[in-house]
């Protein structure tokens, strides 16, 4: 079969190569992949892996062979899946049935492909933050993959949502999500002009994170899922102390799907999509031959939302 593998030194550090076919364990379905979406985490990792390493979390496809233990969907069903082992961007993949969900007829392949990493991260990060109804929530990177979903899901949970974007040209897109307010700032400046937050969902990190933590309300919680602006930050410890039980928590999706399996979370998100209560933003929909160039554009922040590539 053909698969996307790492190749440091080329555009995006990714190429398509020939690899052996996968074999499925008894609890795994064999899936013929039709499309996949890209995330910063995979692309960043690709540049550091040995040449020829499989890559990819988010996949959409059709079940070719159901799991031998009888779990999961039958042959011929469209599914979306999360490849914990980063082997998803290939013509075929074997996935545990706990990591796949059947796609409703009303949901397209491209829309479903955006859900595994971005959608589940947004959902599970927000659900760590208790008592969101009528509470204030700050979402950073609101026009990115996770942020775009987090703004919508926080609204569905009854929160008052503030979207933080880096550039003025991103503000209109954030406002289209019906958030309650937007703040345009690359470093968190300006947040002192709005009330503090019960919850912060942040994938930016870097120097701005210190400003964000200072805006946590009493018993507030900051969920940190990414470091697109850098892995280190400086903050005033006293700011966190004065929140009482306030805290900052690291988020890693492969741990949270041990609490609620990916198949269940994906099914919940798919229902929201099918019902028209959640929407996606697919800015790039192209053939997978463009994987290297698309990866480079993603890391350069050349587009909002998600990129979906189709296997011809």
PASEBA-1860 file (N, C-alpha, C; in nm, 3 decimals):
! residues 312
1> XXXXXXXX> 0.084/-0.119/0.000/0.000/0.000/0.000/0.088/0.124/0.000 ~ 0.028/0.238/-0.034/0.095/0.367/-0.023/0.060/0.432/0.111 ~ 0.158/0.507/0.164/0.136/0.573/0.292/0.223/0.698/0.299 ~ 0.179/0.794/0.379/0.260/0.911/0.408/0.362/0.873/0.515 ~ 0.488/0.906/0.489/0.594/0.878/0.586/0.679/1.004/0.602 ~ 0.756/1.005/0.708/0.843/1.118/0.735/0.967/1.115/0.645 ~ 1.009/1.233/0.606/1.132/1.248/0.526/1.193/1.384/0.557 ~ 1.269/1.393/0.668/1.330/1.521/0.703/1.411/1.578/0.588
9> XXXXXXXX> 1.401/1.710/0.570/1.476/1.777/0.467/1.396/1.813/0.344 ~ 1.275/1.753/0.327/1.189/1.790/0.215/1.080/1.883/0.266 ~ 1.003/1.942/0.177/0.896/2.034/0.216/0.797/1.963/0.307 ~ 0.775/2.017/0.426/0.682/1.958/0.521/0.732/1.832/0.587 ~ 0.850/1.784/0.550/0.910/1.662/0.607/0.826/1.538/0.582 ~ 0.743/1.539/0.477/0.653/1.428/0.450/0.654/1.392/0.301 ~ 0.649/1.260/0.273/0.640/1.210/0.136/0.549/1.088/0.136 ~ 0.508/1.044/0.016/0.428/0.921/0.002/0.521/0.809/-0.044
17> XXXXXXXX> 0.512/0.693/0.022/0.599/0.581/-0.008/0.520/0.450/-0.007 ~ 0.581/0.344/-0.056/0.522/0.210/-0.054/0.561/0.140/0.076 ~ 0.460/0.081/0.144/0.483/0.010/0.270/0.403/-0.121/0.271 ~ 0.439/-0.217/0.359/0.360/-0.339/0.370/0.218/-0.310/0.418 ~ 0.125/-0.398/0.380/-0.013/-0.386/0.427/-0.020/-0.409/0.578 ~ -0.113/-0.343/0.648/-0.127/-0.366/0.792/-0.202/-0.496/0.819 ~ -0.181/-0.550/0.939/-0.260/-0.666/0.984/-0.338/-0.624/1.108 ~ -0.460/-0.676/1.119/-0.550/-0.633/1.227/-0.555/-0.735/1.340
25> XXXXXXXX> -0.551/-0.687/1.464/-0.576/-0.772/1.581/-0.725/-0.801/1.591 ~ -0.762/-0.886/1.684/-0.902/-0.930/1.692/-0.998/-0.817/1.727 ~ -0.948/-0.714/1.795/-1.036/-0.602/1.833/-1.023/-0.485/1.739 ~ -0.961/-0.506/1.623/-0.938/-0.397/1.528/-1.013/-0.420/1.398 ~ -1.063/-0.311/1.341/-1.125/-0.314/1.209/-1.021/-0.269/1.106 ~ -1.023/-0.332/0.990/-0.936/-0.289/0.881/-1.013/-0.187/0.798 ~ -0.955/-0.070/0.781/-1.024/0.042/0.718/-0.950/0.086/0.592 ~ -1.025/0.102/0.484/-0.971/0.164/0.363/-0.989/0.314/0.378
33> XXXXXXXX> -0.880/0.386/0.388/-0.882/0.529/0.418/-0.917/0.609/0.293 ~ -1.009/0.703/0.310/-1.051/0.791/0.200/-0.998/0.933/0.216 ~ -0.979/0.977/0.340/-0.933/1.115/0.365/-0.873/1.124/0.503 ~ -0.796/1.228/0.525/-0.740/1.255/0.658/-0.720/1.405/0.674 ~ -0.709/1.449/0.800/-0.681/1.590/0.825/-0.549/1.603/0.900 ~ -0.488/1.721/0.888/-0.356/1.745/0.945/-0.367/1.824/1.074 ~ -0.274/1.798/1.167/-0.262/1.871/1.292/-0.118/1.915/1.312 ~ -0.101/2.023/1.385/0.034/2.072/1.409/0.122/1.969/1.480
41> XXXXXXXX> 0.062/1.894/1.573/0.140/1.797/1.649/0.209/1.695/1.561 ~ 0.136/1.643/1.462/0.196/1.544/1.372/0.306/1.604/1.287 ~ 0.276/1.723/1.232/0.372/1.786/1.141/0.499/1.825/1.216 ~ 0.484/1.875/1.338/0.601/1.910/1.419/0.683/1.784/1.448 ~ 0.615/1.674/1.478/0.683/1.549/1.507/0.755/1.493/1.384 ~ 0.696/1.514/1.266/0.753/1.457/1.144/0.895/1.503/1.120 ~ 0.924/1.627/1.157/1.057/1.682/1.133/1.164/1.621/1.223 ~ 1.122/1.549/1.328/1.218/1.494/1.423/1.229/1.342/1.416
49> XXXXXXXX> 1.147/1.277/1.333/1.146/1.132/1.325/1.240/1.080/1.216 ~ 1.283/0.956/1.232/1.367/0.894/1.130/1.290/0.882/1.000 ~ 1.360/0.891/0.889/1.297/0.879/0.758/1.221/0.747/0.747 ~ 1.101/0.754/0.689/1.021/0.634/0.668/0.924/0.601/0.779 ~ 0.912/0.690/0.882/0.820/0.665/0.993/0.677/0.700/0.953 ~ 0.583/0.609/0.980/0.442/0.637/0.955/0.395/0.754/1.042 ~ 0.291/0.822/0.998/0.244/0.942/1.067/0.093/0.954/1.049 ~ 0.026/1.028/1.136/-0.114/1.061/1.114/-0.210/1.011/1.219
57> XXXXXXXX> -0.291/1.105/1.273/-0.393/1.072/1.374/-0.534/1.059/1.314 ~ -0.575/1.157/1.233/-0.716/1.171/1.193/-0.744/1.102/1.061 ~ -0.839/1.008/1.058/-0.870/0.938/0.933/-1.021/0.920/0.916 ~ -1.061/0.916/0.789/-1.198/0.878/0.752/-1.186/0.770/0.646 ~ -1.272/0.669/0.655/-1.266/0.563/0.555/-1.385/0.470/0.564 ~ -1.370/0.353/0.502/-1.476/0.252/0.497/-1.421/0.122/0.554 ~ -1.501/0.057/0.635/-1.459/-0.070/0.695/-1.449/-0.177/0.585 ~ -1.329/-0.232/0.566/-1.308/-0.342/0.471/-1.326/-0.477/0.537
65> XXXXXXXX> -1.282/-0.486/0.663/-1.297/-0.610/0.740/-1.328/-0.574/0.884 ~ -1.444/-0.614/0.936/-1.477/-0.580/1.074/-1.389/-0.656/1.173 ~ -1.390/-0.609/1.297/-1.310/-0.675/1.402/-1.357/-0.818/1.422 ~ -1.263/-0.908/1.440/-1.296/-1.051/1.454/-1.367/-1.083/1.584 ~ -1.353/-0.993/1.685/-1.422/-1.020/1.812/-1.568/-0.976/1.811 ~ -1.616/-0.925/1.696/-1.756/-0.887/1.683/-1.788/-0.745/1.725 ~ -1.690/-0.670/1.773/-1.716/-0.533/1.815/-1.707/-0.439/1.696 ~ -1.767/-0.322/1.711/-1.754/-0.220/1.609/-1.846/-0.239/1.490
73> XXXXXXXX> -1.838/-0.146/1.394/-1.929/-0.147/1.278/-1.896/-0.258/1.178 ~ -1.995/-0.296/1.096/-1.976/-0.402/0.997/-1.905/-0.351/0.871 ~ -1.878/-0.444/0.782/-1.813/-0.412/0.655/-1.897/-0.312/0.576 ~ -1.828/-0.219/0.510/-1.895/-0.123/0.423/-1.940/0.005/0.487 ~ -1.928/0.015/0.619/-1.974/0.134/0.692/-1.866/0.243/0.689 ~ -1.909/0.368/0.667/-1.816/0.482/0.674/-1.785/0.512/0.820 ~ -1.656/0.533/0.849/-1.616/0.561/0.986/-1.512/0.672/0.990 ~ -1.505/0.737/1.105/-1.396/0.829/1.135/-1.320/0.771/1.252
81> XXXXXXXX> -1.187/0.785/1.250/-1.108/0.723/1.354/-0.989/0.805/1.398 ~ -0.938/0.769/1.516/-0.821/0.832/1.575/-0.713/0.726/1.590 ~ -0.601/0.745/1.521/-0.491/0.650/1.526/-0.393/0.691/1.636 ~ -0.407/0.627/1.751/-0.317/0.659/1.863/-0.171/0.630/1.829 ~ -0.150/0.533/1.742/-0.013/0.493/1.708/0.044/0.573/1.591 ~ -0.028/0.676/1.547/0.021/0.764/1.440/0.053/0.686/1.312 ~ -0.047/0.613/1.263/-0.029/0.537/1.139/-0.141/0.564/1.039 ~ -0.210/0.677/1.057/-0.335/0.696/0.987/-0.328/0.738/0.842
89> XXXXXXXX> -0.222/0.806/0.800/-0.221/0.862/0.665/-0.170/0.759/0.566 ~ -0.251/0.660/0.542/-0.215/0.548/0.455/-0.341/0.497/0.386 ~ -0.322/0.417/0.282/-0.438/0.365/0.210/-0.522/0.271/0.295 ~ -0.459/0.201/0.389/-0.532/0.114/0.481/-0.470/0.121/0.620 ~ -0.556/0.104/0.719/-0.510/0.107/0.858/-0.597/0.014/0.941 ~ -0.537/-0.049/1.041/-0.610/-0.129/1.139/-0.626/-0.045/1.265 ~ -0.752/-0.026/1.309/-0.779/0.057/1.426/-0.867/-0.018/1.526 ~ -0.838/-0.006/1.657/-0.928/-0.063/1.757/-1.068/-0.003/1.741
97> XXXXXXXX> -1.169/-0.085/1.762/-1.305/-0.035/1.744/-1.343/0.069/1.848 ~ -1.267/0.077/1.958/-1.293/0.183/2.057/-1.246/0.319/2.008 ~ -1.175/0.321/1.894/-1.122/0.448/1.842/-1.188/0.490/1.711 ~ -1.299/0.426/1.674/-1.369/0.464/1.551/-1.518/0.483/1.579 ~ -1.582/0.564/1.495/-1.727/0.588/1.509/-1.789/0.594/1.370 ~ -1.911/0.543/1.360/-1.984/0.544/1.233/-2.027/0.687/1.199 ~ -2.011/0.724/1.073/-2.044/0.859/1.027/-2.189/0.862/0.977 ~ -2.272/0.952/1.028/-2.410/0.964/0.978/-2.411/1.008/0.832
105> XXXXXXXX> -2.518/0.974/0.760/-2.528/1.011/0.619/-2.520/1.161/0.596 ~ -2.566/1.239/0.694/-2.571/1.385/0.677/-2.435/1.452/0.692 ~ -2.332/1.377/0.730/-2.199/1.433/0.754/-2.104/1.390/0.644 ~ -2.034/1.485/0.583/-1.942/1.455/0.474/-1.811/1.396/0.528 ~ -1.736/1.332/0.439/-1.605/1.279/0.476/-1.514/1.391/0.527 ~ -1.513/1.504/0.456/-1.424/1.614/0.493/-1.457/1.668/0.631 ~ -1.585/1.687/0.660/-1.624/1.737/0.791/-1.587/1.638/0.902 ~ -1.614/1.510/0.878/-1.583/1.409/0.978/-1.433/1.402/1.005
113> XXXXXXXX> -1.352/1.420/0.901/-1.207/1.407/0.916/-1.147/1.513/1.008 ~ -1.218/1.624/1.030/-1.164/1.730/1.115/-1.181/1.700/1.264 ~ -1.257/1.596/1.299/-1.301/1.579/1.437/-1.204/1.512/1.534 ~ -1.131/1.408/1.496/-1.064/1.329/1.601/-0.974/1.409/1.695 ~ -0.872/1.474/1.648/-0.784/1.547/1.738/-0.845/1.681/1.779 ~ -0.884/1.763/1.683/-0.933/1.898/1.715/-1.065/1.893/1.792 ~ -1.160/1.814/1.744/-1.291/1.808/1.808/-1.286/1.745/1.946 ~ -1.217/1.631/1.958/-1.209/1.564/2.088/-1.131/1.647/2.189
121> XXXXXXXX> -1.025/1.714/2.145/-0.949/1.799/2.237/-1.037/1.911/2.291 ~ -1.109/1.978/2.202/-1.198/2.085/2.246/-1.305/2.034/2.342 ~ -1.367/1.921/2.308/-1.475/1.865/2.391/-1.425/1.823/2.528 ~ -1.319/1.744/2.532/-1.274/1.690/2.660/-1.204/1.796/2.746 ~ -1.140/1.893/2.681/-1.080/2.003/2.758/-1.188/2.083/2.829 ~ -1.295/2.116/2.758/-1.404/2.193/2.819/-1.474/2.112/2.929 ~ -1.488/1.983/2.908/-1.558/1.902/3.008/-1.476/1.881/3.135 ~ -1.349/1.911/3.131/-1.271/1.913/3.255/-1.308/2.035/3.340
129> XXXXXXXX> -1.360/2.138/3.278/-1.392/2.264/3.347/-1.535/2.255/3.398 ~ -1.553/2.246/3.526/-1.685/2.225/3.584/-1.766/2.353/3.586 ~ -1.900/2.337/3.588/-1.994/2.447/3.609/-1.974/2.560/3.508 ~ -1.984/2.525/3.380/-1.964/2.624/3.274/-2.090/2.705/3.244 ~ -2.206/2.656/3.281/-2.329/2.728/3.251/-2.325/2.869/3.309 ~ -2.340/2.970/3.220/-2.337/3.112/3.257/-2.203/3.156/3.315 ~ -2.098/3.076/3.293/-1.963/3.114/3.337/-1.885/3.171/3.219 ~ -1.779/3.242/3.250/-1.696/3.303/3.148/-1.584/3.207/3.105
137> XXXXXXXX> -1.570/3.188/2.974/-1.468/3.098/2.918/-1.387/3.175/2.814 ~ -1.254/3.161/2.822/-1.164/3.220/2.724/-1.107/3.108/2.637 ~ -1.115/3.126/2.506/-1.057/3.032/2.410/-0.951/3.104/2.330 ~ -0.827/3.058/2.337/-0.720/3.118/2.257/-0.712/3.045/2.122 ~ -0.647/3.109/2.025/-0.636/3.046/1.892/-0.772/3.009/1.837 ~ -0.867/3.102/1.849/-1.007/3.071/1.821/-1.036/3.035/1.676 ~ -0.948/3.070/1.584/-0.971/3.037/1.443/-0.891/2.915/1.399 ~ -0.821/2.851/1.492/-0.750/2.728/1.462/-0.839/2.607/1.477
145> XXXXXXXX> -0.784/2.488/1.456/-0.865/2.366/1.459/-0.937/2.345/1.590 ~ -0.864/2.340/1.702/-0.926/2.318/1.832/-1.009/2.438/1.874 ~ -0.954/2.558/1.860/-1.024/2.677/1.905/-1.158/2.698/1.837 ~ -1.164/2.666/1.708/-1.288/2.682/1.632/-1.399/2.596/1.691 ~ -1.365/2.472/1.728/-1.464/2.385/1.792/-1.491/2.428/1.935 ~ -1.387/2.467/2.009/-1.404/2.501/2.150/-1.499/2.620/2.168 ~ -1.491/2.720/2.081/-1.582/2.834/2.091/-1.727/2.787/2.078 ~ -1.753/2.703/1.979/-1.890/2.656/1.957/-1.940/2.567/2.070
153> XXXXXXXX> -1.855/2.473/2.113/-1.896/2.380/2.218/-1.917/2.451/2.351 ~ -1.833/2.550/2.382/-1.852/2.625/2.505/-1.985/2.699/2.503 ~ -2.023/2.752/2.387/-2.153/2.818/2.374/-2.266/2.717/2.395 ~ -2.252/2.598/2.336/-2.355/2.495/2.354/-2.367/2.451/2.500 ~ -2.258/2.464/2.575/-2.260/2.430/2.717/-2.314/2.543/2.804 ~ -2.349/2.655/2.739/-2.410/2.765/2.812/-2.314/2.867/2.867 ~ -2.190/2.866/2.819/-2.090/2.959/2.870/-2.095/3.093/2.797 ~ -2.040/3.195/2.862/-2.013/3.325/2.801/-1.872/3.315/2.743
161> XXXXXXXX> -1.857/3.324/2.612/-1.732/3.289/2.546/-1.659/3.413/2.495 ~ -1.532/3.424/2.532/-1.442/3.525/2.477/-1.341/3.454/2.387 ~ -1.331/3.500/2.264/-1.235/3.443/2.169/-1.114/3.533/2.159 ~ -0.996/3.475/2.176/-0.871/3.550/2.163/-0.805/3.513/2.031 ~ -0.779/3.612/1.946/-0.711/3.589/1.818/-0.589/3.680/1.811 ~ -0.493/3.641/1.727/-0.366/3.714/1.721/-0.371/3.836/1.630 ~ -0.454/3.827/1.523/-0.451/3.933/1.421/-0.590/3.989/1.395 ~ -0.595/4.113/1.351/-0.721/4.179/1.324/-0.800/4.109/1.216
169> XXXXXXXX> -0.730/4.052/1.115/-0.801/3.987/1.006/-0.867/3.857/1.047 ~ -0.839/3.808/1.170/-0.903/3.685/1.220/-1.030/3.713/1.300 ~ -1.053/3.840/1.332/-1.163/3.875/1.422/-1.299/3.842/1.363 ~ -1.319/3.869/1.235/-1.450/3.845/1.173/-1.487/3.697/1.179 ~ -1.389/3.609/1.156/-1.416/3.466/1.161/-1.455/3.424/1.302 ~ -1.385/3.476/1.402/-1.420/3.445/1.540/-1.561/3.492/1.574 ~ -1.596/3.612/1.529/-1.730/3.665/1.557/-1.839/3.582/1.488 ~ -1.806/3.519/1.376/-1.905/3.438/1.305/-1.947/3.316/1.386
177> XXXXXXXX> -1.872/3.283/1.490/-1.905/3.169/1.576/-2.002/3.208/1.687 ~ -2.052/3.330/1.682/-2.149/3.381/1.781/-2.091/3.384/1.921 ~ -1.958/3.410/1.931/-1.899/3.429/2.064/-1.951/3.561/2.122 ~ -1.937/3.575/2.252/-1.989/3.694/2.318/-1.898/3.815/2.303 ~ -1.768/3.791/2.291/-1.674/3.900/2.269/-1.545/3.845/2.210 ~ -1.471/3.932/2.144/-1.341/3.894/2.089/-1.235/3.991/2.140 ~ -1.115/3.941/2.157/-0.999/4.023/2.193/-0.890/3.993/2.091 ~ -0.837/4.097/2.029/-0.729/4.081/1.933/-0.599/4.117/2.002
185> XXXXXXXX> -0.513/4.016/2.022/-0.386/4.038/2.092/-0.294/3.920/2.071 ~ -0.168/3.947/2.040/-0.071/3.839/2.021/-0.005/3.798/2.152 ~ -0.016/3.881/2.255/0.053/3.852/2.380/-0.037/3.851/2.503 ~ -0.168/3.856/2.483/-0.261/3.856/2.597/-0.291/3.993/2.651 ~ -0.224/4.097/2.600/-0.254/4.233/2.644/-0.397/4.270/2.605 ~ -0.465/4.339/2.692/-0.603/4.377/2.667/-0.704/4.293/2.743 ~ -0.660/4.175/2.792/-0.752/4.091/2.868/-0.784/4.149/3.005 ~ -0.700/4.244/3.052/-0.728/4.306/3.180/-0.846/4.402/3.172
193> XXXXXXXX> -0.897/4.425/3.050/-1.013/4.513/3.034/-1.146/4.438/3.041 ~ -1.139/4.306/3.052/-1.262/4.226/3.062/-1.256/4.148/3.193 ~ -1.373/4.105/3.246/-1.373/4.029/3.372/-1.294/3.898/3.360 ~ -1.259/3.843/3.474/-1.180/3.720/3.477/-1.264/3.600/3.433 ~ -1.195/3.487/3.414/-1.257/3.371/3.351/-1.263/3.250/3.445 ~ -1.372/3.181/3.437/-1.387/3.053/3.507/-1.298/2.946/3.443 ~ -1.285/2.953/3.309/-1.207/2.852/3.237/-1.132/2.917/3.123 ~ -1.012/2.866/3.098/-0.930/2.907/2.985/-0.887/2.781/2.911
201> XXXXXXXX> -0.909/2.779/2.780/-0.864/2.668/2.696/-0.757/2.723/2.604 ~ -0.632/2.679/2.625/-0.519/2.742/2.557/-0.432/2.641/2.484 ~ -0.407/2.669/2.356/-0.315/2.588/2.277/-0.198/2.667/2.226 ~ -0.178/2.787/2.280/-0.074/2.877/2.231/0.051/2.868/2.317 ~ 0.036/2.875/2.450/0.151/2.871/2.538/0.240/2.992/2.520 ~ 0.371/2.973/2.538/0.465/3.081/2.516/0.450/3.195/2.615 ~ 0.508/3.310/2.585/0.507/3.424/2.678/0.366/3.471/2.716 ~ 0.269/3.459/2.623/0.134/3.508/2.652/0.065/3.431/2.764
209> XXXXXXXX> 0.107/3.307/2.788/0.039/3.225/2.888/0.044/3.288/3.026 ~ 0.153/3.357/3.059/0.160/3.424/3.188/0.051/3.528/3.205 ~ 0.020/3.600/3.096/-0.089/3.697/3.099/-0.224/3.628/3.118 ~ -0.240/3.513/3.054/-0.368/3.441/3.063/-0.394/3.391/3.204 ~ -0.293/3.331/3.266/-0.311/3.275/3.400/-0.349/3.383/3.501 ~ -0.305/3.506/3.477/-0.340/3.616/3.566/-0.488/3.652/3.556 ~ -0.557/3.600/3.453/-0.698/3.633/3.432/-0.792/3.521/3.478 ~ -0.740/3.423/3.552/-0.826/3.319/3.607/-0.904/3.373/3.726
217> XXXXXXXX> -1.032/3.340/3.732/-1.117/3.380/3.843/-1.097/3.284/3.960 ~ -1.166/3.310/4.072/-1.160/3.220/4.187/-1.193/3.078/4.143 ~ -1.109/2.983/4.183/-1.127/2.841/4.150/-1.125/2.815/3.999 ~ -1.071/2.908/3.922/-1.067/2.890/3.778/-0.971/2.780/3.735 ~ -0.988/2.737/3.611/-0.905/2.628/3.560/-0.858/2.660/3.419 ~ -0.728/2.647/3.396/-0.671/2.665/3.263/-0.629/2.528/3.210 ~ -0.680/2.492/3.093/-0.646/2.366/3.029/-0.549/2.395/2.916 ~ -0.430/2.340/2.924/-0.321/2.371/2.832/-0.298/2.251/2.741
225> XXXXXXXX> -0.333/2.267/2.613/-0.325/2.153/2.521/-0.220/2.171/2.412 ~ -0.157/2.289/2.402/-0.061/2.310/2.294/0.037/2.420/2.325 ~ 0.143/2.428/2.243/0.249/2.525/2.266/0.294/2.587/2.134 ~ 0.198/2.631/2.053/0.233/2.681/1.919/0.320/2.805/1.924 ~ 0.318/2.881/2.036/0.400/3.002/2.047/0.525/2.980/2.131 ~ 0.549/2.856/2.175/0.667/2.828/2.255/0.635/2.745/2.378 ~ 0.734/2.669/2.425/0.712/2.575/2.535/0.737/2.634/2.673 ~ 0.789/2.756/2.680/0.821/2.814/2.811/0.746/2.946/2.831
233> XXXXXXXX> 0.710/2.969/2.958/0.641/3.094/2.993/0.683/3.136/3.133 ~ 0.661/3.261/3.165/0.686/3.314/3.299/0.556/3.371/3.351 ~ 0.520/3.335/3.475/0.398/3.391/3.532/0.419/3.418/3.681 ~ 0.335/3.506/3.733/0.343/3.542/3.875/0.268/3.438/3.957 ~ 0.340/3.365/4.040/0.280/3.257/4.118/0.167/3.311/4.206 ~ 0.183/3.433/4.256/0.081/3.491/4.344/-0.053/3.504/4.273 ~ -0.051/3.530/4.141/-0.177/3.541/4.067/-0.255/3.411/4.078 ~ -0.187/3.299/4.067/-0.254/3.170/4.076/-0.294/3.139/4.219
241> XXXXXXXX> -0.209/3.177/4.314/-0.241/3.155/4.455/-0.372/3.224/4.494 ~ -0.392/3.346/4.443/-0.509/3.424/4.485/-0.641/3.373/4.425 ~ -0.633/3.276/4.334/-0.756/3.217/4.283/-0.811/3.111/4.379 ~ -0.737/3.083/4.486/-0.782/2.979/4.579/-0.748/2.841/4.527 ~ -0.845/2.777/4.466/-0.826/2.643/4.412/-0.795/2.648/4.263 ~ -0.763/2.766/4.210/-0.734/2.778/4.069/-0.612/2.696/4.030 ~ -0.611/2.646/3.906/-0.498/2.563/3.866/-0.486/2.559/3.713 ~ -0.367/2.524/3.670/-0.339/2.502/3.529/-0.312/2.354/3.509
249> XXXXXXXX> -0.374/2.294/3.408/-0.363/2.150/3.387/-0.315/2.122/3.245 ~ -0.222/2.030/3.233/-0.181/1.983/3.102/-0.286/1.891/3.044 ~ -0.299/1.893/2.911/-0.397/1.808/2.842/-0.326/1.728/2.735 ~ -0.349/1.597/2.736/-0.292/1.507/2.636/-0.402/1.410/2.595 ~ -0.444/1.418/2.470/-0.566/1.348/2.427/-0.561/1.199/2.452 ~ -0.446/1.135/2.430/-0.441/0.989/2.448/-0.468/0.948/2.592 ~ -0.450/1.039/2.686/-0.487/1.008/2.824/-0.637/1.027/2.847 ~ -0.692/1.134/2.791/-0.834/1.162/2.814/-0.925/1.059/2.749
257> XXXXXXXX> -0.880/0.995/2.640/-0.965/0.892/2.581/-0.963/0.763/2.662 ~ -0.886/0.759/2.770/-0.899/0.649/2.865/-1.017/0.673/2.959 ~ -1.057/0.800/2.972/-1.173/0.833/3.056/-1.302/0.811/2.977 ~ -1.307/0.866/2.856/-1.417/0.836/2.764/-1.354/0.799/2.630 ~ -1.380/0.679/2.584/-1.315/0.631/2.462/-1.347/0.722/2.343 ~ -1.256/0.723/2.248/-1.268/0.811/2.133/-1.397/0.786/2.055 ~ -1.437/0.660/2.044/-1.557/0.628/1.967/-1.680/0.698/2.024 ~ -1.688/0.708/2.155/-1.804/0.772/2.219/-1.801/0.923/2.198
265> XXXXXXXX> -1.684/0.984/2.219/-1.674/1.128/2.199/-1.698/1.167/2.054 ~ -1.644/1.087/1.960/-1.666/1.115/1.818/-1.814/1.103/1.782 ~ -1.882/1.004/1.838/-2.026/0.989/1.810/-2.105/1.110/1.857 ~ -2.068/1.165/1.972/-2.135/1.284/2.023/-2.114/1.403/1.929 ~ -1.989/1.421/1.884/-1.959/1.532/1.794/-2.027/1.514/1.659 ~ -2.030/1.392/1.608/-2.095/1.364/1.480/-2.244/1.395/1.486 ~ -2.307/1.367/1.599/-2.450/1.398/1.613/-2.473/1.548/1.609 ~ -2.385/1.624/1.673/-2.398/1.770/1.668/-2.382/1.821/1.525
273> XXXXXXXX> -2.287/1.763/1.450/-2.270/1.802/1.310/-2.394/1.768/1.228 ~ -2.442/1.647/1.245/-2.559/1.602/1.168/-2.682/1.686/1.199 ~ -2.694/1.733/1.323/-2.809/1.813/1.364/-2.793/1.961/1.328 ~ -2.677/1.999/1.274/-2.654/2.138/1.239/-2.620/2.227/1.356 ~ -2.584/2.169/1.469/-2.552/2.249/1.589/-2.403/2.277/1.603 ~ -2.324/2.212/1.520/-2.179/2.231/1.518/-2.137/2.240/1.373 ~ -2.038/2.326/1.344/-1.991/2.336/1.207/-1.840/2.326/1.204 ~ -1.788/2.289/1.088/-1.644/2.277/1.071/-1.594/2.389/0.981
281> XXXXXXXX> -1.463/2.402/0.975/-1.401/2.497/0.883/-1.289/2.423/0.810 ~ -1.318/2.382/0.687/-1.220/2.314/0.603/-1.168/2.415/0.502 ~ -1.049/2.467/0.525/-0.993/2.569/0.438/-0.918/2.509/0.319 ~ -0.868/2.387/0.334/-0.799/2.318/0.226/-0.861/2.180/0.210 ~ -0.904/2.148/0.088/-0.958/2.016/0.055/-0.890/1.975/-0.076 ~ -0.791/1.887/-0.067/-0.705/1.860/-0.182/-0.664/1.713/-0.185 ~ -0.594/1.675/-0.291/-0.541/1.540/-0.303/-0.421/1.523/-0.210 ~ -0.400/1.400/-0.163/-0.293/1.378/-0.066/-0.153/1.392/-0.124
289> XXXXXXXX> -0.142/1.405/-0.255/-0.011/1.432/-0.314/0.043/1.568/-0.268 ~ -0.045/1.653/-0.215/-0.004/1.785/-0.166/0.031/1.783/-0.018 ~ 0.057/1.667/0.041/0.074/1.659/0.185/0.192/1.741/0.235 ~ 0.305/1.739/0.166/0.421/1.814/0.212/0.397/1.963/0.211 ~ 0.344/2.014/0.100/0.318/2.157/0.088/0.211/2.202/0.186 ~ 0.110/2.118/0.207/0.003/2.154/0.301/0.055/2.158/0.444 ~ 0.142/2.062/0.477/0.202/2.062/0.611/0.283/2.188/0.634 ~ 0.358/2.231/0.533/0.437/2.353/0.546/0.347/2.475/0.566
297> XXXXXXXX> 0.236/2.481/0.494/0.143/2.592/0.509/0.080/2.592/0.649 ~ 0.052/2.474/0.701/-0.007/2.463/0.834/0.088/2.521/0.939 ~ 0.214/2.484/0.932/0.310/2.533/1.030/0.337/2.682/1.015 ~ 0.317/2.734/0.895/0.334/2.878/0.871/0.210/2.959/0.907 ~ 0.106/2.892/0.958/-0.022/2.956/0.993/-0.079/3.030/0.871 ~ -0.075/2.961/0.758/-0.115/3.023/0.632/-0.266/3.017/0.608 ~ -0.340/2.947/0.696/-0.485/2.936/0.680/-0.549/2.910/0.816 ~ -0.679/2.937/0.824/-0.755/2.909/0.945/-0.821/2.772/0.933
305> XXXXXXXX> -0.867/2.719/1.047/-0.940/2.593/1.044/-0.852/2.474/1.011 ~ -0.906/2.384/0.929/-0.841/2.255/0.903/-0.810/2.234/0.756 ~ -0.713/2.148/0.731/-0.680/2.100/0.597/-0.715/1.953/0.589 ~ -0.790/1.916/0.486/-0.828/1.775/0.462/-0.771/1.732/0.329 ~ -0.704/1.618/0.328/-0.647/1.563/0.205/-0.713/1.428/0.176 ~ -0.741/1.406/0.048/-0.813/1.285/0.005/-0.720/1.190/-0.067 ~ -0.737/1.062/-0.039/-0.659/0.959/-0.106/-0.733/0.918/-0.232 ~ -0.673/0.947/-0.348/-0.741/0.925/-0.473/-0.761/0.778/-0.505
END
